[in-house]
């Protein structure tokens, strides 16, 4: 199973209304087909009333194995359904990394 698939599977335990896992490794100076840099956009009711740091801690705990091994970077965009609606279902774009392949 790919690292991306493992992340997607684990995130389902948070009962998301929306989940997107994007492999952004190609934007960095890593070998082709790497799975080291990811962006996660997750919308879940369980985030209601939680400050961003508490939301992040939940995801970090869930993905501890991946973060202690193959995953070098994880950008998290975590919203409640109401926040997601207010954003018009849009998350920020990631900046390009110096030395990455997509400039």
N, C-alpha and C positions, 0 to 999 in steps of 0.2 A: 504494500500500500504506500502511495506517495505521502510525503510529509504534508502536502496541502490537503489531501484526502483525510489524513488523521486529524488535522486541525478542524476541518469542516465537520467531521464526525463528533469530535469532542464538544464543539460549540453547540451542538443540538441539545445537549443536556441543560442548556440555559433557556430552552424553550423560546427561541427567537421568532419574532414576527418577520424578520428579514435578516439574512446572514449572507455576507459576501467575503470570500477569502481570495485575495489577489496575490499572485506570486510576482513580486517586483524585483526579483533577483537580476533580471536582464538589465535593470537600470544601474547596476553596480559593477564594479570591476571584479567579477567572479567568473569561473568557468561556465561554458554553455550548459544549459539544462540544470543549473543549480537551483536548490530550494533553500535559500538562506535568508531572504528578505521578503516579508509578507505585510500586506495591509489587510486589516480586518475591519469590516463595517458590520456592526451588530445592533439590532433593534430589539429590545426586550422589555417587557413590562416590569421585570424584576429590578431594573435600574431606577425605577421611580423612587424618589426620595434619597438617592445615594449621590454623594459627591463624586466627581470624576475619578479621584484616586481610589475610592472604594470599588467602583466599577472595574477599573483596571486591575486591581488586586484579585478580583474574582476570576478574570480571564487569565492572569498570570498564574494563578494557582492551578487552574484547569490545564494549562499548557506547560506546566513545569518541566516535563520530560523533554519536550521539543526545545524549550528555551535553554535547557542545560546542555543541549547537544547540537543538533544541526542548524537551528534557527539563530541567526546572528542579530536580526532586527525585526521588530514587530511594531507596526504603527496601528494604533487602536482608535477607532471612531465608534463610540458606544453611546447609544441614544435610547430614550423611551419612545414609544410609538408617537406620543404627542410632539416631542422634540423633532423626531424624524419628519413628521408632517409639516411642522413649522419651517423646516429646512427644505421643503419641497423634494424630499427623498434624494438629497444630494450630500455627498461627503467631499471634503477638501481633496484636491489633487496633491500628489506627493511631489516634492522637489526632486530634480535630477541630481544624482550624486556625481561629484567630480570623479572622472575616471570610469564612469559607467558607459554602457553601450548605447543608450538612447538619449541623444542630445539633439 
